[in-house]
Amino acid sequence: MEVQRYFFIIVLSALLALPDSMYGRVKQDTTVINRIFRYAASVDTSGIEGTHTYAYQRFFINTKKRNPILMAVPTMYGIAHGGARSFAGEFYDKVDFHSYGHYDTKRVLDINTIPHRRRTLTTILKYLTPEIYHTTIVDKYILSPFNKVNRRFYRYKTIYLDNRQAKVIFKAKVDNTQLVSGRATVDIATGRIISVDFYGEYDMLRFRLSLQMGDEGLHSLLPVRCEMNGRFKFVGSHITASYLCHYGMNTAVDDSLHLVYGQSMEGDSIIRETMSRIRPEPLTAEEDTIFSRYFREQLYRQQQRALEEQLLASMPEQEQPKKKKNLAKYVFWDILGDHLLNRIKSNFGANDQGYLRINPILNPLYLEYSDRRGVVYKFDIRSSYNFTPNRDISLRIKSGYSFKLKQLYYYIPFRFNYNKRRHAFFAIDVDHGRHVYSSEIANQFDEDDVESLRLAHTRLDYFRDTFFKVYNNYDISDYWSFNVGFTFHKRDAIDKEGFRQLGLKHTYRTSAPRIEIQYRPLSWNGPAITLDYERGIKGFLNSDGAYERWEIDGSYIHKLPSLQALSLRLGGGYYAMKSGQQYFLDFSNFRQNNLRSGWNDDWSGEFELLRSAWYNSSNYYLRSNVTYESPLLVASRVPWCGHFIEMERIYLGAVMAEELKPYVEFGYGFTMRVASLAVFVGNRNGRFERIGCTFGFELFRKW
């Protein structure tokens, strides 16, 4: 033992006595770090508009383990259902630049071994074009250690080398999915990053990126070579993937070649030959084996089909056997399985002007839970068509079913943008399923009749609202918008039989012209103040009553550094006139939102725990809402569980109405890779009201 200890001391002393040039001089100074932070601002990014270049990509995917639930993961159906375990592919894209960070890509060559040439693991593509000098590295997440606003989240160590370069080691201060760790080689004089390697984990994907940056000018802000290794694990399935990309290539390729791929073996041969000519690095042995085996199998199948066709052609027609098709496989797996479990995305039109996206019909990952609506299953269809860069048309169908309320909701907005530069559009919105309350109608009933019906579990004071809104919007400038149209409500009693027993009508209609004016004092980068006026006319489109409603609303989302945001909203509404014995109080900016689209849905100022009757029970309201959002707030700093938290929010809202003086709601929520969860506490008139939570699946929402 003594001999071992003395030997360790001698070796350590010898290492410490070595000169700095043997391993570099390690320092904690900030000179190089500050130069990195300033480097992007010193580069001239003008002159890129209108230029184009080419990019080469290839991938290798290996399925180590898989189970049937993998078919429910977006873009993974082909891998989960196919017989092969390893897949490879190559792409060649044309990149047209508009400005730094803004560009369009067009696929020129595409060849891969995934069944039916499907796209898979498309979420990885965002990692292949990282922007290391921006606030976020990948899209709108993963905070970059090379942007000054994120400095407080990282620790840095500088190792000075002898070739006028330095190695910067960076490590996240807390274990969180929005942060990465790694090392970069930096030019000491300028702070330019020469190469960087970093690793992290986000949205079910563990990744390691190795980047070689450009040498000078704008190219030094972008990678010229990117290598990525990723690992995806989900409920027993284990997938590994490796990607290699080369950017800034100048070999031009005929843009029409992508039209012939997959049409025939001859088309594949043309693409393979072209790809072998422009490929910047040779294929690995595994990739070459996969491609060779795949095309041998394709050639064998083609030869077999040709022999079968020759044999059938030589036989009399009456003796030819009928082709048998495995209907169970074709219908249940290839058609129903793909379309029920997988997201459908497609382009149509001569130049792909049209776009269609359909969420999976029976995917269990599209569930949401709230204290008020219970479990809600949601479904979403989006479609659009671009006529010109300044004119398009879009249609969306959002629907959901509440198992607690036994209610189907749907919201269908149609929009025709006829002048996008002026934000000019014609729109029709259809909204169905929202429950509204009318105490005025309930007060007309005879108390004995009402009590007897209530004992039979009827709901005489609640109605199901079907809402139509037709309007036209036009921006006369970046500061003013005008929106003119009309609205129509058809409200049906939830318990129609109860109304029939009382001899009363159970359907009520209201129609109203409306005008909305919006003022943006700081153009589109500041708050927006909206004035909404609606005048119901009795008899207009069979309307049962008249009313006059005024609302004013101010909202502002202040973006803060490092993905933080402060959302502010203040507004009020007032019914200046009501007529008729039956009327409803229904505000535009103070209502329930039954079909939210997850954590990042439009912020509506809704109160999570406020019972639905309160939205329609007062002639006026005055409410305010404040929300603070941050990726690293409280729970994200907790060991282990903090690793998975992507964003946190604090909510505070208050509303004043006739019997709410006031109602205050406080909430805290966070989102992670699997789900978003928020807990709220309500206080009415100075007394504790209730506590509740909202839960929604976020799994694969970004895929």
Buried (B, 14 or more C-beta within 10 A) or exposed (E): EEEEEEEEEEEEEEEEEEEEEEEBEEEEEEEBBEBBBEBBEEBEBEEBEEEEBBBBBBBBBBBEEBEEBBBBBBBBBBBBBBEBEBBBBBBBBBBEBEEBEEBEBEBBBBBBBBBEEBEBBEBBBBBBBBBBBBBBBBEEBBBBBBBBBBBEBBEBBBBBBEEEBBBBBBBBEBBBBBBBBBBBBBBBEBBBBBBBBBEBBBBBBBBBBBBBBBEEEBBBBBBBBBBBBBBBBBEEBBBBBBBBBBBBBEEEBEEEBBEBBBEEEEBBEBBBEBBEEBBEEEBBEEBEEBBEBBBEEEEEEEEEEEEEEEEEEEEEEEEEEEEEEEEEEEEEBBEEBBBBBBBEBEEEEEEEBBBBBBBBEEBEBBBBBBBBBBEBBBBBBBBBBBEEEEBBBBBBBBBBBBEEBEBEBBBBBBBBBBEBEBEBBBBBBBBBBBBBBBEBBEEEBEEEBBEEBEEEEBBBBBBBBBBBBBBBBBBEEEBEBEBBBBBBBBBEBBBBEBBEBBEBEBEBBBBBBBBBBBEBEEEEEEBBBBEBBBBBBBEBEEBBBBBBBBBBBBBBBEEEEBBBBBBBBBBBBBBEEBEBEBBBBBBBBBBBBBBBBBBBEEBBBBBBBBBBBBBBBBEBBBBBBBBBBBBBBEBBBEEEEBBBBBBBBBBEBBBBBEEBEBBBBBBBBBBBBEBBBBBBBBBBEEEEBBEBBBBBBBBBBBB
